[in-house]
Amino acid sequence: MKNSYQLNIQNPCEEKWNSMQPLDRGKFCMQCSKEVIDFTKLDNKEIVQIIEESKGRICGRMSISQLNNPIEIQSKKSRSKLYKVLTAIFLIGSTGSIFATPLSSTTNNLSVSKNESNYKRINLKQIKTDNLKDTIRGQVLTEFEEPLEASIYVKELDLILETDLEGKFQIIMSKDFQSDYLSLIIEGAYHEHIETRIHKNDFHTVKKFYLKETEALTGIVVTKYVKKRWWQFWK
């Protein structure tokens, strides 16, 4: 158990997130003339860095799951030891590579999706064009009609797809596909996933899918420093 921070928003702001102006770390609230940091897109290390570098009150946006959730603080001593260990591993690896025999390059079409499920990723470029039957095109959007990058799992094909920056994707069907529909699970970061089907009659139409944003609060971030007690050092 280590020292940690617990973050909370006691008095949520009623200003709508979608109406604020975009900034690098979040958005700018015209009502308060403040930067609102989007903590929902940050990992624990980045959150700790912002807290420790802040010289005043922080206005932020946090998901419900982040509220009052302990964020461990890595001590400088631990960081130093970790740096030395990583440096040693790097040096050993570099030395060993001098004597290593080069491996033949192979193509690996397996990947792990964002939700860590070990699904198979298929390289569509490797499918011969003479076997193609249908191309399904779609776009993933937020409930405010904004493009959303998302991950799409196609059950019948055991296939994971990633949209482009505009939320667009396409699924290329082979001539051997016999099912009357495709079942899709669409997931976007900090948005509720949806499960849907595309029926055979709609294969040639461009479909739009809307994901609802997960619940989050905006307001002044209250930071609580939780110090490990002496009897907890054994943990």
C-alpha positions in Angstrom: 0.0 0.0 0.0 1.4 3.4 -1.0 0.5 7.0 -0.4 -2.3 8.1 -2.7 -4.6 10.8 -3.9 -8.4 10.7 -4.0 -10.2 13.0 -6.3 -13.8 14.2 -6.0 -16.1 16.9 -7.5 -18.4 18.0 -4.7 -20.3 20.8 -6.5 -20.7 19.7 -10.2 -21.0 22.5 -12.7 -24.2 22.6 -14.8 -22.4 24.0 -17.9 -22.6 21.6 -20.8 -19.3 20.0 -21.8 -20.3 20.0 -25.5 -20.8 23.7 -25.5 -17.2 24.5 -24.3 -14.3 25.4 -26.6 -11.7 22.6 -27.2 -8.2 22.9 -25.7 -5.2 20.6 -25.7 -5.9 19.2 -22.2 -9.7 19.5 -22.3 -11.9 22.5 -23.0 -12.3 26.2 -22.1 -15.4 27.3 -20.2 -16.6 30.7 -21.3 -18.8 31.0 -18.3 -15.9 30.8 -15.8 -13.1 31.8 -18.1 -11.2 28.7 -17.0 -9.5 25.6 -18.5 -11.4 22.4 -17.8 -9.0 19.5 -17.8 -10.5 16.3 -19.2 -9.3 13.7 -16.6 -11.4 10.9 -18.3 -8.7 10.7 -21.0 -5.7 10.6 -18.7 -4.0 7.7 -16.9 -3.0 7.8 -13.2 0.6 8.9 -13.9 -0.7 12.0 -15.9 -3.3 12.8 -13.2 -0.7 12.8 -10.4 1.6 15.0 -12.5 -1.1 17.6 -13.0 -2.0 17.6 -9.3 1.7 18.0 -8.2 2.4 20.7 -10.8 -0.8 22.7 -10.1 -0.4 26.0 -8.2 -4.1 26.6 -7.7 -7.6 25.1 -7.9 -8.1 22.7 -10.8 -11.3 22.6 -12.8 -11.8 19.2 -14.4 -14.1 16.6 -15.9 -14.1 13.1 -14.3 -16.0 9.9 -15.0 -18.0 8.4 -12.1 -15.5 5.5 -11.8 -12.6 8.0 -11.1 -14.3 9.7 -8.2 -12.9 8.7 -4.8 -10.8 6.0 -6.5 -7.3 5.9 -4.9 -4.5 6.9 -7.2 -1.2 5.6 -5.9 1.8 8.0 -5.8 5.1 6.5 -6.8 7.9 7.7 -4.5 11.0 9.4 -6.0 13.1 6.6 -4.5 11.0 4.0 -6.2 11.2 5.9 -9.5 15.0 6.0 -9.2 15.3 2.3 -8.6 12.9 1.5 -11.4 15.0 3.7 -13.8 18.2 1.9 -12.8 16.6 -1.5 -13.3 15.2 -0.5 -16.7 18.6 0.9 -17.7 20.3 -2.4 -16.7 17.8 -4.5 -18.7 18.3 -2.2 -21.7 22.1 -2.6 -21.5 21.9 -6.4 -21.2 19.5 -6.6 -24.1 21.7 -4.4 -26.2 24.8 -6.5 -25.4 23.0 -9.7 -26.2 21.7 -8.4 -29.5 25.3 -8.2 -30.8 25.7 -12.0 -30.6 22.1 -12.8 -31.6 21.3 -14.6 -34.8 18.8 -12.6 -36.9 15.3 -14.2 -37.0 13.4 -14.5 -40.3 10.6 -12.0 -40.6 7.1 -13.4 -40.3 3.7 -11.8 -40.6 1.6 -11.9 -37.5 -2.1 -11.2 -38.0 -3.0 -11.7 -34.4 -3.7 -8.7 -32.1 -5.3 -7.9 -28.8 -8.2 -5.5 -28.9 -8.7 -2.5 -26.5 -10.7 -4.6 -24.1 -7.9 -7.2 -24.0 -9.9 -10.0 -25.6 -7.7 -12.2 -27.7 -9.7 -11.9 -30.9 -8.2 -12.5 -34.4 -7.4 -9.5 -36.5 -7.6 -10.1 -40.3 -5.6 -8.1 -42.7 -8.3 -7.2 -45.3 -5.6 -6.3 -47.9 -4.7 -10.0 -48.1 -8.1 -11.0 -49.3 -8.2 -11.4 -53.1 -10.5 -9.0 -54.8 -12.0 -11.8 -57.0 -13.5 -13.4 -53.8 -15.2 -10.2 -52.6 -19.0 -10.1 -52.5 -20.1 -7.1 -50.4 -18.5 -4.1 -48.7 -20.3 -2.7 -45.7 -19.5 0.9 -44.8 -20.4 2.7 -41.6 -19.5 5.6 -39.3 -19.5 5.8 -35.5 -20.6 9.1 -34.0 -21.3 10.6 -30.6 -24.8 11.6 -29.6 -23.8 15.1 -30.6 -23.0 14.0 -34.2 -19.2 14.2 -33.6 -17.0 11.6 -35.2 -15.7 9.0 -32.7 -12.8 6.6 -32.9 -14.0 3.1 -32.0 -13.3 -0.6 -31.9 -15.7 -2.9 -33.7 -16.0 -6.7 -33.1 -17.8 -8.7 -35.8 -19.0 -11.9 -34.2 -19.7 -14.0 -37.3 -16.2 -13.2 -38.8 -14.4 -13.2 -35.4 -12.9 -9.9 -36.6 -11.8 -6.7 -34.9 -11.8 -3.5 -36.8 -10.7 0.0 -35.9 -12.3 3.1 -37.3 -10.3 6.0 -38.7 -10.2 9.5 -37.1 -13.6 10.3 -38.6 -15.2 7.2 -37.1 -15.5 5.5 -40.5 -15.0 1.8 -41.2 -15.7 -0.8 -43.8 -16.2 -4.6 -43.7 -15.3 -6.5 -46.8 -17.3 -9.7 -47.1 -16.1 -12.8 -49.0 -18.3 -14.7 -51.5 -18.5 -17.7 -49.1 -20.3 -15.7 -46.4 -23.8 -17.3 -45.9 -25.3 -15.6 -42.9 -28.2 -13.2 -43.4 -26.8 -10.6 -41.0 -23.7 -9.4 -39.1 -23.6 -8.9 -35.4 -21.5 -6.0 -34.2 -20.2 -4.9 -30.8 -19.0 -1.2 -31.0 -16.9 0.3 -28.3 -15.5 3.9 -28.0 -13.4 5.3 -25.2 -15.5 6.8 -22.4 -18.7 5.9 -24.3 -21.3 3.1 -23.7 -20.8 0.2 -26.0 -23.7 -1.0 -28.3 -24.6 -4.3 -29.8 -26.4 -4.3 -33.1 -27.0 -6.2 -36.3 -26.7 -5.3 -40.0 -29.1 -7.4 -42.1 -28.2 -8.6 -45.6 -30.6 -6.2 -47.3 -28.6 -3.2 -45.7 -25.2 -4.4 -46.7 -24.9 -1.8 -49.5 -26.0 1.2 -47.4 -23.8 3.4 -45.2 -24.9 2.9 -41.6 -24.4 5.4 -38.8 -24.0 4.2 -35.2 -24.4 6.6 -32.2 -22.6 6.0 -28.9 -23.8 7.7 -25.7 -21.1 9.2 -23.5 -20.6 7.6 -20.1 -21.7 9.7 -17.1 -19.1 12.3 -16.0 -19.0 15.3 -13.7 -17.4 18.7 -14.3 -16.3 21.2 -11.6 -13.6 22.1 -9.1 -11.5 19.0 -8.3 -11.1 18.4 -4.6 -7.9 16.5 -3.9 -7.4 14.4 -0.8 -3.9 13.2 0.1 -4.1 9.8 1.8 -0.9 8.9 3.7 0.0 5.3 4.5 0.0 4.7 8.3 3.0 3.1 10.0 1.2 -0.2 10.6 0.5 -0.4 6.9 4.1 -0.4 5.7 4.2 -4.2 5.8 1.7 -4.4 3.0 
